[in-house]
Amino acid sequence: MLKHRDDGGCPARGFYTYDAFIQAAKSFPSFGNTGDTTARKREIAAFFGQTSHETTGQ
């Protein structure tokens, strides 16, 4: 998950941890819990897609 999150060129290095994700998700109880199963999966996939894009070190 987020293979580039610890890349030296990433300004958010060390920020995107599993524990930080779980803590943040608890702060937004609607995240991934609204709509049908397909909509919830899409919301979570979109989040990880964007986060992965932002942690490539580019």
C-alpha positions as CSV (number, residue, x, y, z in Angstrom):
1,M,0.0,0.0,0.0
2,L,1.4,3.4,-1.0
3,K,4.8,2.0,-2.1
4,H,6.4,5.5,-2.5
5,R,5.2,6.9,0.9
6,D,8.8,6.7,2.3
7,D,10.5,7.9,-0.9
8,G,13.1,10.5,0.0
9,G,11.7,12.9,-2.6
10,C,8.2,12.8,-1.0
11,P,7.6,15.9,1.1
12,A,5.0,13.9,3.1
13,R,7.5,11.1,3.9
14,G,6.5,9.2,7.0
15,F,3.1,11.0,7.1
16,Y,1.0,8.2,5.4
17,T,1.1,5.3,7.9
18,Y,-1.5,2.7,8.4
19,D,-2.1,3.9,12.0
20,A,-2.5,7.5,10.8
21,F,-5.0,6.3,8.1
22,I,-7.1,4.4,10.7
23,Q,-7.1,7.4,13.1
24,A,-8.1,9.8,10.3
25,A,-10.8,7.5,9.1
26,K,-12.3,7.4,12.6
27,S,-12.5,11.2,12.5
28,F,-14.6,11.0,9.3
29,P,-17.2,8.2,10.0
30,S,-18.9,8.7,6.6
31,F,-15.7,8.0,4.7
32,G,-16.2,4.7,2.9
33,N,-19.6,4.2,4.6
34,T,-22.0,6.0,2.3
35,G,-23.9,4.4,-0.5
36,D,-23.9,0.9,-1.7
37,T,-20.9,-1.4,-1.5
38,T,-19.7,-0.4,-5.0
39,A,-19.8,3.3,-4.1
40,R,-17.9,2.7,-0.8
41,K,-15.2,0.7,-2.6
42,R,-14.8,3.5,-5.2
43,E,-14.5,6.1,-2.6
44,I,-11.7,4.3,-0.8
45,A,-10.0,3.3,-4.1
46,A,-10.1,7.0,-5.2
47,F,-8.5,8.1,-1.9
48,F,-5.7,5.6,-2.2
49,G,-5.2,6.4,-5.9
50,Q,-4.9,10.1,-5.1
51,T,-2.6,9.4,-2.1
52,S,-0.4,7.1,-4.1
53,H,-0.1,9.8,-6.8
54,E,0.9,12.4,-4.3
55,T,3.5,10.2,-2.7
56,T,5.5,9.3,-5.8
57,G,8.3,11.7,-5.0
58,Q,7.7,13.6,-8.2
